[in-house]
Amino acid sequence: MGGMFNGKLGRPAHGMGYGFLVGVVEDSVASGLRVSTGSFGWDGAFGTQAWIDPAEKMVSIIMIQTQVQPVQRDFENAVMQAIIE
């Protein structure tokens, strides 16, 4: 899909690509997301979010009904901080 959705629909303007039905993190630093490069998933309209992070062998799902964006970023931070290597 190239840059057709870059920066639109609440998605990050940089570091993201889009495949068949999911967003793909091409650069985790540029995207500002707390998932690894190569992760894929989607954000729902009212706060739901699902990401698959192959590098961490992890699936994260949040089911919440709010449009407050910091909640999703806080969830990403909490999940990534909970990883113990």
Backbone as JSON, one array per atom type, in Angstrom:
{
  "sequence": "MGGMFNGKLGRPAHGMGYGFLVGVVEDSVASGLRVSTGSFGWDGAFGTQAWIDPAEKMVSIIMIQTQVQPVQRDFENAVMQAIIE",
  "N": [[0.82, -1.19, 0.0], [2.15, 1.07, 0.2], [2.7, 4.54, 0.81], [0.06, 5.29, 1.21], [-1.64, 5.41, 3.52], [-0.07, 6.6, 5.37], [0.3, 8.44, 8.25], [-2.37, 8.94, 8.46], [-5.73, 8.32, 9.68], [-5.1, 8.16, 12.38], [-2.78, 6.74, 12.58], [0.81, 6.23, 12.94], [3.0, 8.59, 11.3], [5.46, 7.89, 10.29], [7.7, 5.1, 9.85], [5.95, 2.97, 9.58], [4.32, 0.38, 7.73], [1.92, -1.15, 5.55], [0.2, -4.15, 5.3], [-1.69, -6.98, 4.26], [-4.57, -6.34, 5.64], [-3.39, -5.52, 8.09], [-1.31, -3.34, 10.1], [2.19, -2.87, 9.77], [5.14, -2.72, 11.58], [7.81, -1.05, 10.48], [9.96, 0.4, 11.36], [10.61, 0.7, 14.57], [11.45, 2.8, 16.21], [11.07, 5.16, 14.66], [8.3, 4.98, 14.31], [7.3, 5.39, 16.84], [6.06, 3.57, 18.41], [5.88, 1.0, 20.95], [6.49, -1.56, 20.32], [8.39, -4.22, 18.75], [10.43, -3.86, 15.78], [9.05, -5.23, 12.87], [6.8, -6.2, 14.03], [3.24, -6.72, 13.91], [-0.18, -5.69, 13.5], [-3.31, -4.21, 14.61], [-5.25, -1.29, 15.35], [-8.35, -0.72, 16.87], [-11.45, 1.17, 16.37], [-12.47, 2.3, 18.78], [-10.53, 2.04, 20.8], [-9.7, -0.65, 21.1], [-7.01, -2.94, 20.61], [-4.62, -4.92, 18.96], [-1.59, -6.66, 18.79], [1.02, -8.48, 17.28], [4.11, -9.6, 18.14], [6.76, -10.85, 16.81], [9.53, -10.9, 17.44], [9.68, -10.82, 20.2], [8.17, -12.99, 20.75], [5.4, -12.74, 21.38], [1.98, -11.91, 21.97], [-0.17, -9.21, 22.17], [-3.13, -7.9, 23.5], [-5.59, -5.49, 23.92], [-8.66, -4.66, 25.19], [-10.75, -2.17, 25.23], [-13.04, 0.48, 25.67], [-12.66, 3.37, 24.67], [-11.62, 6.5, 23.32], [-9.31, 7.64, 24.04], [-6.09, 8.11, 23.38], [-3.57, 7.92, 24.87], [-3.95, 5.75, 26.62], [-3.58, 3.35, 25.18], [-0.84, 3.6, 24.49], [0.26, 3.63, 27.06], [-0.4, 1.03, 27.83], [1.17, -0.44, 26.0], [3.74, 0.34, 26.93], [3.69, -0.73, 29.57], [3.46, -3.5, 29.07], [5.84, -4.02, 27.61], [7.75, -3.3, 29.54], [7.36, -5.29, 31.36], [8.61, -7.52, 30.43], [10.91, -10.0, 31.11], [14.14, -10.88, 30.76]],
  "CA": [[0.0, 0.0, 0.0], [3.03, 2.22, 0.16], [2.43, 5.62, 1.73], [-1.33, 5.73, 1.1], [-2.25, 5.69, 4.81], [0.92, 7.15, 6.31], [-0.11, 9.62, 8.99], [-3.82, 9.09, 8.42], [-6.51, 7.42, 10.53], [-4.48, 8.04, 13.69], [-1.59, 5.88, 12.52], [2.05, 7.02, 12.89], [3.35, 9.08, 9.97], [6.71, 7.29, 9.83], [8.07, 3.82, 10.44], [4.89, 1.96, 9.42], [3.88, -0.08, 6.42], [0.64, -1.83, 5.67], [0.06, -5.36, 4.53], [-3.05, -7.45, 4.12], [-5.42, -6.11, 6.81], [-2.68, -5.15, 9.32], [-0.18, -2.43, 10.05], [3.46, -3.54, 10.02], [6.14, -1.78, 12.07], [9.06, -1.15, 9.72], [10.98, 1.04, 12.19], [9.93, 0.94, 15.85], [11.82, 4.12, 16.73], [10.38, 6.18, 13.86], [6.85, 4.89, 14.49], [6.94, 5.82, 18.18], [5.37, 2.47, 19.1], [6.77, 0.28, 21.86], [6.65, -2.94, 19.86], [9.61, -4.42, 17.97], [10.38, -3.79, 14.32], [8.53, -6.49, 12.35], [5.52, -6.49, 14.66], [2.09, -6.38, 13.08], [-1.45, -5.69, 14.22], [-4.27, -3.17, 14.23], [-5.98, -0.58, 16.39], [-9.77, -0.57, 16.57], [-11.98, 2.52, 16.38], [-12.72, 2.83, 20.12], [-9.52, 1.69, 21.78], [-9.18, -2.02, 21.06], [-5.72, -3.02, 19.93], [-3.98, -6.24, 18.96], [-0.29, -6.66, 18.13], [1.83, -9.69, 17.34], [5.52, -9.2, 18.15], [7.54, -12.08, 16.63], [10.84, -10.82, 18.08], [9.49, -11.12, 21.62], [7.28, -14.16, 20.83], [4.34, -12.23, 22.24], [0.75, -11.33, 21.42], [-0.8, -8.32, 23.16], [-4.5, -7.5, 23.13], [-6.28, -4.65, 24.89], [-10.07, -4.46, 24.83], [-11.21, -1.03, 26.01], [-13.93, 1.32, 24.88], [-12.36, 4.79, 24.83], [-10.81, 7.04, 22.23], [-8.16, 8.31, 24.65], [-4.92, 7.42, 22.84], [-2.5, 7.56, 25.81], [-4.21, 4.46, 27.26], [-2.94, 2.31, 24.38], [0.62, 3.74, 24.63], [0.58, 3.19, 28.42], [-0.48, -0.43, 27.8], [2.38, -0.91, 25.32], [4.86, 0.53, 27.84], [3.59, -1.68, 30.68], [3.74, -4.85, 28.56], [7.26, -4.15, 27.27], [8.52, -3.22, 30.77], [7.15, -6.52, 32.12], [9.42, -8.6, 29.85], [12.1, -10.33, 31.87], [15.0, -11.73, 29.91]],
  "C": [[0.86, 1.25, 0.0], [2.67, 3.26, 1.21], [0.99, 6.09, 1.74], [-1.96, 6.1, 2.44], [-1.28, 6.32, 5.79], [0.44, 8.45, 6.94], [-1.6, 9.85, 9.0], [-4.48, 8.08, 9.35], [-5.86, 7.18, 11.88], [-3.25, 7.15, 13.72], [-0.34, 6.76, 12.48], [2.4, 7.41, 11.45], [4.6, 8.41, 9.41], [6.92, 5.94, 10.5], [7.06, 2.71, 10.31], [4.69, 1.62, 7.96], [2.56, -0.8, 6.63], [0.59, -3.01, 4.74], [-1.41, -5.72, 4.44], [-3.78, -7.36, 5.45], [-4.7, -5.71, 8.1], [-1.63, -4.09, 9.04], [1.08, -3.21, 10.41], [4.47, -2.48, 10.47], [7.44, -2.02, 11.31], [10.23, -0.56, 10.48], [10.32, 1.43, 13.5], [10.26, 2.31, 16.42], [11.07, 5.22, 15.99], [8.88, 6.17, 14.08], [6.4, 5.4, 15.85], [6.17, 4.77, 18.96], [6.37, 1.71, 19.95], [6.89, -1.19, 21.51], [7.88, -3.02, 18.97], [9.37, -4.21, 16.48], [9.98, -5.17, 13.81], [7.22, -6.91, 12.99], [4.38, -6.09, 13.74], [0.82, -6.48, 13.89], [-2.33, -4.55, 13.75], [-4.9, -2.56, 15.47], [-7.43, -0.45, 15.96], [-10.22, 0.88, 16.75], [-12.14, 3.1, 17.78], [-11.77, 2.25, 21.16], [-9.01, 0.27, 21.75], [-7.89, -2.04, 20.25], [-5.19, -4.44, 20.03], [-2.68, -6.14, 18.19], [0.37, -8.02, 18.32], [3.28, -9.25, 17.19], [6.38, -10.46, 18.04], [8.89, -12.06, 17.33], [10.77, -11.19, 19.56], [8.64, -12.37, 21.85], [6.08, -13.85, 21.73], [3.17, -11.71, 21.41], [0.18, -10.45, 22.51], [-2.14, -7.85, 22.62], [-5.04, -6.64, 24.27], [-7.68, -4.4, 24.36], [-10.63, -3.38, 25.74], [-12.07, -0.16, 25.11], [-13.71, 2.79, 25.23], [-11.53, 5.25, 23.66], [-9.59, 7.77, 22.77], [-6.9, 7.55, 24.26], [-3.84, 7.09, 23.87], [-2.72, 6.21, 26.51], [-3.51, 3.34, 26.5], [-1.41, 2.39, 24.51], [1.06, 3.31, 26.03], [0.56, 1.67, 28.51], [0.77, -1.02, 27.14], [3.59, -0.81, 26.25], [4.85, -0.5, 28.96], [3.94, -3.1, 30.23], [5.24, -5.0, 28.29], [8.14, -4.08, 28.53], [8.4, -4.51, 31.6], [7.98, -7.69, 31.58], [10.69, -8.78, 30.68], [12.93, -11.28, 31.03], [15.98, -12.51, 30.75]]
}
